[in-house]
Amino acid sequence: MKVAEEDVRVALQLASAVRDQYAHQAHTIIIGDESHLGFYTEAQRRVLELTGSLRRSSTSPEALATVDEIERAAASSTASSPGHRAGGCPGRSAFVRDEHARASWW
């Protein structure tokens, strides 16, 4: 029971880490610069750390397949490519940044 309880705690942390990774990727796209790449890289590292923890405690093939899938998605996702930055689209960058600032006033 203790192992299952720990796995649930780690899985909840993993969900937050995945959310953080994608949020920093989105900010890279929206803002159009590299200001969130460090945060993104740290979130990606955390995702892989947590999946490693789940891998060590998991025994079911289904759980391990899910961990594999999360790791592949986390590793293949990148916020650093020019195609992921609004700055790569002339004219769009300023509009996206302005809309982000307007929506983020709170």
VEXVO-437422 format. One record per residue: residue number from 1; residue in one letter; x, y, z of N, C-alpha, C in turn. Coordinates in Angstrom, 3 decimals, m for minus. Layout:
! VEXVO-437422
<NUM "A" <X Y Z> <X Y Z> <X Y Z>>,
...
! end
This chain:
! VEXVO-437422
<1 "M" <0.818 m1.181 0.000> <0.000 0.000 0.000> <0.873 1.260 0.000>>,
<2 "K" <1.977 1.202 0.717> <2.882 2.354 0.803> <3.472 2.688 m0.572>>,
<3 "V" <3.839 1.661 m1.338> <4.397 1.867 m2.681> <3.342 2.484 m3.593>>,
<4 "A" <2.118 1.994 m3.520> <1.034 2.538 m4.349> <0.768 4.001 m3.992>>,
<5 "E" <0.817 4.310 m2.704> <0.610 5.690 m2.257> <1.704 6.604 m2.810>>,
<6 "E" <2.930 6.148 m2.781> <4.052 6.921 m3.311> <3.913 7.103 m4.826>>,
<7 "D" <3.485 6.053 m5.529> <3.287 6.147 m6.978> <2.221 7.184 m7.328>>,
<8 "V" <1.167 7.238 m6.551> <0.118 8.254 m6.786> <0.698 9.646 m6.585>>,
<9 "R" <1.477 9.834 m5.529> <2.101 11.136 m5.271> <3.021 11.534 m6.426>>,
<10 "V" <3.828 10.601 m6.897> <4.751 10.871 m8.006> <3.967 11.152 m9.292>>,
<11 "A" <2.894 10.404 m9.522> <2.081 10.621 m10.726> <1.460 12.023 m10.716>>,
<12 "L" <1.029 12.493 m9.556> <0.481 13.856 m9.464> <1.567 14.903 m9.723>>,
<13 "Q" <2.758 14.661 m9.207> <3.878 15.560 m9.483> <4.224 15.544 m10.969>>,
<14 "L" <4.147 14.363 m11.573> <4.424 14.226 m12.999> <3.418 15.036 m13.821>>,
<15 "A" <2.160 14.963 m13.461> <1.135 15.737 m14.175> <1.462 17.226 m14.124>>,
<16 "S" <1.899 17.710 m12.977> <2.271 19.125 m12.847> <3.512 19.454 m13.669>>,
<17 "A" <4.476 18.550 m13.678> <5.706 18.789 m14.445> <5.419 18.826 m15.946>>,
<18 "V" <4.550 17.924 m16.424> <4.168 17.936 m17.843> <3.457 19.239 m18.172>>,
<19 "R" <2.546 19.660 m17.314> <1.844 20.935 m17.520> <2.850 22.089 m17.593>>,
<20 "D" <3.823 22.102 m16.683> <4.839 23.157 m16.687> <5.650 23.141 m17.980>>,
<21 "Q" <6.019 21.955 m18.437> <6.801 21.850 m19.671> <6.038 22.473 m20.831>>,
<22 "Y" <4.776 22.129 m20.969> <3.991 22.658 m22.073> <3.668 24.137 m21.902>>,
<23 "A" <3.523 24.592 m20.669> <3.281 26.020 m20.438> <4.495 26.837 m20.876>>,
<24 "H" <5.688 26.359 m20.551> <6.897 27.088 m20.952> <7.099 27.013 m22.461>>,
<25 "Q" <6.720 25.908 m23.064> <6.766 25.812 m24.522> <5.796 26.822 m25.133>>,
<26 "A" <4.608 26.916 m24.571> <3.613 27.873 m25.078> <4.113 29.300 m24.934>>,
<27 "H" <4.747 29.615 m23.818> <5.271 30.969 m23.644> <6.370 31.265 m24.657>>,
<28 "T" <7.177 30.267 m24.987> <8.203 30.466 m26.007> <7.547 30.801 m27.339>>,
<29 "I" <6.475 30.114 m27.655> <5.754 30.361 m28.907> <5.103 31.735 m28.875>>,
<30 "I" <4.428 32.037 m27.790> <3.666 33.282 m27.685> <4.582 34.494 m27.661>>,
<31 "I" <5.592 34.453 m26.807> <6.477 35.609 m26.640> <7.432 35.746 m27.818>>,
<32 "G" <7.824 34.616 m28.374> <8.665 34.648 m29.561> <10.137 34.833 m29.293>>,
<33 "D" <10.556 34.571 m28.066> <11.985 34.642 m27.774> <12.376 33.441 m26.914>>,
<34 "E" <13.593 33.446 m26.430> <14.098 32.286 m25.702> <14.049 32.463 m24.187>>,
<35 "S" <13.268 33.424 m23.697> <13.245 33.716 m22.269> <12.720 32.571 m21.410>>,
<36 "H" <11.970 31.651 m21.973> <11.423 30.532 m21.197> <12.135 29.208 m21.451>>,
<37 "L" <13.171 29.222 m22.274> <13.840 27.959 m22.595> <14.484 27.304 m21.378>>,
<38 "G" <15.053 28.085 m20.493> <15.637 27.511 m19.273> <14.584 26.857 m18.407>>,
<39 "F" <13.447 27.520 m18.267> <12.335 26.950 m17.498> <11.828 25.675 m18.170>>,
<40 "Y" <11.736 25.729 m19.494> <11.275 24.575 m20.268> <12.213 23.383 m20.065>>,
<41 "T" <13.504 23.636 m20.175> <14.497 22.571 m20.024> <14.436 21.956 m18.631>>,
<42 "E" <14.269 22.797 m17.614> <14.166 22.297 m16.248> <12.895 21.464 m16.070>>,
<43 "A" <11.777 21.912 m16.633> <10.531 21.153 m16.537> <10.663 19.812 m17.259>>,
<44 "Q" <11.323 19.816 m18.413> <11.542 18.575 m19.153> <12.411 17.610 m18.343>>,
<45 "R" <13.442 18.133 m17.704> <14.306 17.308 m16.856> <13.493 16.699 m15.711>>,
<46 "R" <12.612 17.507 m15.130> <11.774 17.029 m14.020> <10.817 15.929 m14.488>>,
<47 "V" <10.235 16.098 m15.661> <9.352 15.064 m16.214> <10.113 13.746 m16.323>>,
<48 "L" <11.305 13.793 m16.883> <12.088 12.568 m17.072> <12.556 11.974 m15.746>>,
<49 "E" <12.834 12.818 m14.771> <13.181 12.334 m13.432> <12.003 11.583 m12.808>>,
<50 "L" <10.808 12.146 m12.923> <9.620 11.530 m12.330> <9.203 10.256 m13.066>>,
<51 "T" <9.339 10.251 m14.391> <9.015 9.011 m15.106> <10.006 7.907 m14.728>>,
<52 "G" <11.247 8.288 m14.497> <12.239 7.303 m14.042> <11.847 6.700 m12.699>>,
<53 "S" <11.349 7.534 m11.817> <10.895 7.052 m10.516> <9.728 6.081 m10.668>>,
<54 "L" <8.770 6.434 m11.530> <7.633 5.544 m11.761> <8.076 4.247 m12.430>>,
<55 "R" <9.034 4.343 m13.335> <9.532 3.142 m14.021> <10.138 2.162 m13.006>>,
<56 "R" <10.882 2.692 m12.060> <11.535 1.822 m11.070> <10.518 1.113 m10.162>>,
<57 "S" <9.380 1.733 m9.935> <8.408 1.122 m9.017> <7.285 0.381 m9.733>>,
<58 "S" <7.199 0.510 m11.051> <6.114 m0.123 m11.798> <6.491 m1.532 m12.222>>,
<59 "T" <5.485 m2.386 m12.204> <5.706 m3.756 m12.643> <4.764 m4.159 m13.772>>,
<60 "S" <3.674 m3.443 m13.938> <2.720 m3.846 m14.975> <3.172 m3.353 m16.345>>,
<61 "P" <2.982 m4.166 m17.372> <3.339 m3.767 m18.731> <2.592 m2.496 m19.172>>,
<62 "E" <1.351 m2.333 m18.738> <0.564 m1.150 m19.111> <1.169 0.122 m18.511>>,
<63 "A" <1.555 0.050 m17.244> <2.168 1.206 m16.594> <3.487 1.563 m17.270>>,
<64 "L" <4.289 0.555 m17.567> <5.576 0.805 m18.222> <5.386 1.366 m19.631>>,
<65 "A" <4.379 0.901 m20.342> <4.093 1.440 m21.676> <3.674 2.904 m21.588>>,
<66 "T" <2.916 3.248 m20.563> <2.501 4.639 m20.374> <3.709 5.511 m20.049>>,
<67 "V" <4.590 5.023 m19.194> <5.816 5.757 m18.866> <6.642 5.964 m20.136>>,
<68 "D" <6.763 4.925 m20.967> <7.494 5.045 m22.234> <6.893 6.150 m23.099>>,
<69 "E" <5.574 6.160 m23.195> <4.883 7.145 m24.022> <5.112 8.572 m23.510>>,
<70 "I" <5.047 8.760 m22.208> <5.276 10.091 m21.621> <6.712 10.525 m21.867>>,
<71 "E" <7.661 9.615 m21.690> <9.069 9.956 m21.919> <9.331 10.324 m23.376>>,
<72 "R" <8.739 9.580 m24.300> <8.917 9.903 m25.730> <8.360 11.291 m26.032>>,
<73 "A" <7.182 11.575 m25.519> <6.565 12.883 m25.771> <7.394 14.009 m25.166>>,
<74 "A" <7.875 13.806 m23.955> <8.669 14.839 m23.284> <9.997 15.073 m23.995>>,
<75 "A" <10.618 13.997 m24.459> <11.916 14.114 m25.114> <11.802 14.671 m26.528>>,
<76 "S" <10.702 14.377 m27.213> <10.585 14.824 m28.602> <10.041 16.241 m28.710>>,
<77 "S" <9.429 16.706 m27.664> <8.884 18.060 m27.663> <10.025 19.050 m27.497>>,
<78 "T" <10.004 20.100 m28.272> <11.047 21.110 m28.145> <10.465 22.501 m28.280>>,
<79 "A" <10.943 23.383 m27.462> <10.502 24.771 m27.519> <11.531 25.639 m28.227>>,
<80 "S" <12.649 25.054 m28.635> <13.743 25.869 m29.137> <13.786 26.013 m30.648>>,
<81 "S" <13.009 25.219 m31.375> <13.097 25.308 m32.832> <12.432 26.584 m33.329>>,
<82 "P" <12.964 27.172 m34.384> <12.397 28.422 m34.906> <10.910 28.307 m35.237>>,
<83 "G" <10.463 27.143 m35.647> <9.055 26.961 m35.963> <8.150 27.058 m34.752>>,
<84 "H" <8.728 26.950 m33.570> <7.949 27.043 m32.340> <7.944 28.451 m31.769>>,
<85 "R" <8.535 29.389 m32.464> <8.583 30.746 m31.937> <7.784 31.670 m32.829>>,
<86 "A" <6.939 32.486 m32.202> <6.147 33.448 m32.960> <7.071 34.399 m33.715>>,
<87 "G" <8.271 34.607 m33.184> <9.217 35.496 m33.833> <9.613 35.033 m35.217>>,
<88 "G" <9.367 33.764 m35.526> <9.674 33.239 m36.842> <8.687 33.689 m37.912>>,
<89 "C" <7.596 34.330 m37.508> <6.571 34.790 m38.447> <6.505 36.307 m38.398>>,
<90 "P" <7.115 37.004 m39.346> <7.098 38.462 m39.326> <5.676 38.996 m39.238>>,
<91 "G" <5.467 39.999 m38.390> <4.157 40.607 m38.233> <3.294 39.903 m37.209>>,
<92 "R" <3.499 38.640 m37.052> <2.684 37.870 m36.102> <3.196 38.014 m34.672>>,
<93 "S" <4.502 38.134 m34.521> <5.121 38.168 m33.207> <4.564 39.277 m32.325>>,
<94 "A" <4.526 40.491 m32.822> <4.032 41.618 m32.023> <2.571 41.425 m31.660>>,
<95 "F" <1.765 40.960 m32.605> <0.356 40.717 m32.333> <0.179 39.675 m31.236>>,
<96 "V" <0.899 38.565 m31.324> <0.788 37.493 m30.343> <1.244 37.979 m28.973>>,
<97 "R" <2.364 38.698 m28.916> <2.848 39.232 m27.638> <1.841 40.199 m27.039>>,
<98 "D" <1.255 41.077 m27.858> <0.271 42.040 m27.358> <m0.968 41.338 m26.818>>,
<99 "E" <m1.434 40.341 m27.529> <m2.622 39.598 m27.087> <m2.321 38.818 m25.795>>,
<100 "H" <m1.124 38.281 m25.704> <m0.717 37.570 m24.489> <m0.681 38.535 m23.308>>,
<101 "A" <m0.104 39.707 m23.519> <m0.031 40.712 m22.442> <m1.434 41.144 m22.025>>,
<102 "R" <m2.310 41.334 m23.000> <m3.684 41.753 m22.706> <m4.412 40.674 m21.926>>,
<103 "A" <m4.238 39.435 m22.285> <m4.913 38.326 m21.605> <m4.299 37.997 m20.255>>,
<104 "S" <m3.067 38.432 m20.030> <m2.344 38.087 m18.795> <m2.318 39.218 m17.786>>,
<105 "W" <m3.132 40.211 m17.944> <m3.069 41.379 m17.060> <m3.329 41.044 m15.611>>,
<106 "W" <m4.056 40.019 m15.322> <m4.397 39.664 m13.942> <m3.245 38.933 m13.335>>,
! end
